[in-house]
């Protein structure tokens, strides 16, 4: 079984969120969500682009497109 993924390069941290929402704290966000940072796509990186890049990585690792049974997106 082969699994591949692609994450957007831009990362949004809790510290950056606090600048947008000053009534929140980094600790409160982390405690409620368990998240410290998250990858965020920009306007040029839609779902198709992220899936395409993951497929390119998969094929670069020697997987033949005819061997793929399904894609989970």
N, C-alpha and C positions, 0 to 999 in steps of 0.2 A: 504494500500500500504506500502510495506517495501523497504527501500533503504539502502544499505550498501556500504562501500568503504574501500580501504586500500591504504595508502600512504607509500612510502619508508621512512625509518627512516632518511636517510642522507638528510641534507638541505644544499643548496648552496645559500649563501647570495650575495648581490651586492658587499659587501666588498671583498669577496673572488674572485668575477669576476674581480674586478679592479686589483687584483694581477696578474691575467692571462692576462688581456688586460689593460695595464697601460694608454693607451690613452683615456680610458673611466673614468667617475667619477660615484660614487654611485648615486649622484643626477640626472645625465643625464640618467642613466639606469632607475631609478625610475620614472622620468618624462616622458620618452618615452614609458615605458611598464606598469607602474602602479604596478610593481612587486618589492618587497623588498627581498623576498627569495623564493626559489622553491625546491620542493622535487625531489631528483634525485636517480634513482635506480642504484645499482651496477651491476656487471656482472652476479651475481647469481639471480637477481630479474628481470626476464623478465615479459612480459605482462601476461603470464599464471600464474606465481607465485603470482602476485598482485591480479589477479582475483580470484585465489584459496583462498587466505587469506580473501578476501572480502566475498566469499561464506561461508567460515568457520564461520565468524562473524554472517552472516545471519542465518545460521543453529543453531548456539549457542543461538540465540535470539528466537528460537522456530519456525522458518519457516520450513515447510515441503518441501523438494525438489519437490514433486508432485504439490505443489501449485504455482510454478513459471511459469508464462506465457511467459516471455522473459527475456533475459539478454542483457543489453546495455553495451558495452565495448568500 
